[in-house]
C-alpha cells in the first residue's frame, strides 16, 4: 500500500469545493470533513491501494506554518503510521515551497521523529535541470531510512 501526504490548512478541511489535489469523484472529501481536524493534526483517506495523509499546519490557507505546527503534525503522522503498520512513506519537501520553511530543519525533524521506527521515507522534489521529454516531472529522490536506530540519506 502506498502512502502520500500533503500540508493543508484547517479551513481547507471544511471547504465545500473539496481539497486541493483531490478530485471529489475519486476521494471521499466528506470523510475528511467528518474527521474535522485542527492545526497539528493529520487527516487520513484510505482506498484499497493507498492512504493519503493531510497534515494540518496552519489555520488559514493564506497563513504560513510554523516549525512547531509542522512538528506537531509530524508527531501525529508518526503515530498514525505506526498504528496502521505503514512502513513506507512518499512525501514532497514539506512546507518548503510557498510556505517558506527551511528544508534542512524539516529534514532534521523527520530524522528525529522517525528514528527507531523502521519507516522508510522517500522524498521527491522538483528538479529544474535535466531533460523532461521522458518524464512527466523531473525529481530528485532522497531516501531517509530510519531502521535500526540510524538514519541514512541516499541520493538516487
VEXMIDO-177666 format. One line per field, with one value per residue (C-alpha): residue in three letters; y, z, x. Coordinates in nm, 4 decimals. Example, Ala and Ser with C-alpha at 12.3 -4.5 7.8 and 13.67 -1.06 7.14 Angstrom:
% VEXMIDO-177666
lumnu: ala,ser
yy: -0.4500,-0.1060
zz: 0.7800,0.7140
xx: 1.2300,1.3670
***
This chain:
% VEXMIDO-177666
lumnu: unk,unk,unk,unk,unk,unk,unk,unk,unk,unk,unk,unk,unk,unk,unk,unk,unk,unk,unk,unk,unk,unk,unk,unk,unk,unk,unk,unk,unk,unk,unk,unk,unk,unk,unk,unk,unk,unk,unk,unk,unk,unk,unk,unk,unk,unk,unk,unk,unk,unk,unk,unk,unk,unk,unk,unk,unk,unk,unk,unk,unk,unk,unk,unk,unk,unk,unk,unk,unk,unk,unk,unk,unk,unk,unk,unk,unk,unk,unk,unk,unk,unk,unk,unk,unk,unk,unk,unk,unk,unk,unk,unk,unk,unk,unk,unk,unk,unk,unk,unk,unk,unk,unk,unk,unk,unk,unk,unk,unk,unk,unk,unk,unk,unk,unk,unk,unk,unk,unk,unk,unk,unk,unk,unk,unk,unk,unk,unk,unk,unk,unk,unk,unk,unk,unk,unk,unk,unk,unk,unk,unk,unk,unk,unk,unk,unk,unk,unk,unk,unk,unk,unk,unk,unk,unk,unk
yy: 0.0000,0.3347,0.6457,1.0149,1.3315,1.6949,2.0080,2.1774,2.4464,2.3892,2.5932,2.3750,2.0656,2.2246,2.3949,2.2815,2.2582,1.9924,1.9840,2.0845,1.7946,1.5622,1.5193,1.4770,1.1972,0.9922,1.0549,1.0878,1.4528,1.4193,1.1779,1.4482,1.6945,1.4370,1.3931,1.7673,1.8266,2.1153,2.2592,1.9969,1.7014,1.4643,1.3634,1.0330,0.8962,0.5289,0.3226,-0.0365,0.0660,0.3714,0.6052,0.9832,1.1815,1.5502,1.7386,2.0499,2.3008,2.6326,2.7680,2.9644,2.8823,3.2242,3.1890,3.0373,2.7292,2.7368,2.4762,2.3996,2.3243,2.1111,1.9239,1.8577,1.7334,1.5077,1.3620,1.2809,1.1359,0.9106,0.7747,0.7101,0.5332,0.3134,0.2274,0.1291,-0.0559,0.1585,0.1286,0.3240,0.6873,0.9074,1.2826,1.6152,1.8633,1.9517,2.3204,2.4387,2.5843,2.8689,2.8126,2.9185,2.6849,2.5600,2.2035,2.1348,2.1959,1.9947,1.7107,1.7110,1.6917,1.3887,1.2207,1.2770,1.1814,0.8732,0.7352,0.3879,0.3434,0.1401,0.3690,0.4323,0.7823,0.8714,1.2462,1.3802,1.7343,1.9129,1.9167,2.2330,2.0901,1.7988,1.6594,1.6476,1.4660,1.1172,1.2022,1.3923,1.5555,1.5636,1.4784,1.4293,1.1380,1.1136,0.8082,0.8505,0.5116,0.5039,0.1374,0.0008,0.3316,0.5035,0.7488,0.7329,0.9560,0.8320,1.0405,0.8285
zz: 0.0000,-0.0960,0.1163,0.0498,0.2495,0.1918,0.4022,0.4260,0.6413,0.8958,0.6914,0.3851,0.5554,0.5699,0.2319,0.0215,-0.3068,-0.1662,-0.1026,-0.3346,-0.5344,-0.4618,-0.7249,-0.5306,-0.7679,-0.6608,-0.2869,-0.0244,0.0710,0.3031,0.5067,0.5634,0.6619,0.9062,1.0654,1.1226,1.2496,1.3943,1.3489,1.4372,1.3436,1.0477,0.8434,0.6572,0.3473,0.2561,-0.0514,-0.1344,-0.2803,-0.0845,0.2068,0.1832,0.4911,0.5191,0.7706,0.9045,0.9696,0.9678,1.0456,0.7240,0.3743,0.3295,0.6517,0.6866,0.9009,1.1893,1.2739,1.5867,1.3960,1.1441,1.4327,1.5967,1.2687,1.2099,1.5591,1.4809,1.1434,1.3087,1.5496,1.2683,1.0550,1.3423,1.4440,1.0845,1.0453,0.7430,0.6868,0.3607,0.3031,-0.0061,0.0560,-0.1063,0.0576,0.3243,0.3847,0.1925,-0.1212,-0.0867,0.2872,0.3089,0.5761,0.5580,0.4252,0.6413,0.9559,0.8286,0.7309,1.0796,1.2259,1.0095,1.1090,1.4805,1.4818,1.2606,1.4057,1.5553,1.3768,1.0765,0.8476,0.5111,0.3734,0.0061,-0.0559,-0.4028,-0.5039,-0.8354,-1.0476,-1.2589,-1.4512,-1.6856,-1.9669,-1.9357,-2.2554,-2.0982,-1.7616,-1.6508,-1.3619,-1.3047,-0.9426,-0.7069,-0.4769,-0.1295,0.0842,0.4590,0.6215,0.9869,1.0553,1.3298,1.5074,1.2321,0.9755,0.6464,0.3489,-0.0018,-0.3187,-0.6140
xx: 0.0000,0.1487,0.1178,0.1413,0.1000,0.0270,0.0104,-0.3261,-0.4806,-0.7530,-1.0003,-0.9405,-1.0773,-1.4209,-1.4396,-1.7362,-1.5455,-1.3126,-0.9410,-0.6598,-0.5267,-0.8186,-1.0871,-1.4099,-1.5089,-1.2040,-1.1689,-1.4429,-1.3927,-1.6915,-1.4804,-1.2184,-1.4877,-1.6250,-1.2820,-1.2613,-0.9125,-0.7212,-0.3736,-0.1138,-0.3322,-0.3424,-0.6463,-0.6465,-0.8148,-0.7933,-0.8612,-0.7722,-0.4376,-0.3222,-0.3572,-0.3382,-0.2401,-0.3241,-0.1137,-0.2835,-0.0072,-0.1903,-0.5337,-0.5949,-0.4704,-0.3079,-0.1051,0.2412,0.3027,0.5471,0.8075,0.6049,0.2815,0.4707,0.6392,0.3011,0.1529,0.4551,0.4138,0.0514,0.1535,0.4124,0.1526,-0.0965,0.1673,0.2821,-0.0745,-0.1586,0.1752,0.2659,0.6410,0.6850,0.6006,0.6481,0.6500,0.7358,0.9724,0.7239,0.6357,0.9428,0.7895,0.5433,0.5268,0.8913,1.0288,1.3883,1.4169,1.7242,1.5195,1.2214,1.4538,1.6073,1.2575,1.1824,1.5086,1.4481,1.0805,1.1115,1.4365,1.3855,1.0502,1.1622,0.9593,1.1256,1.0678,1.1101,1.1372,1.0600,1.1447,1.1234,1.4372,1.4538,1.7521,1.7697,1.5573,1.1820,1.0945,1.0799,0.9299,0.6251,0.8109,1.1853,1.2541,1.5419,1.4736,1.6182,1.5623,1.5568,1.5954,1.5017,1.5668,1.7890,1.8287,2.0262,1.9068,2.0899,2.0176,2.0783,2.0535,1.9398
***
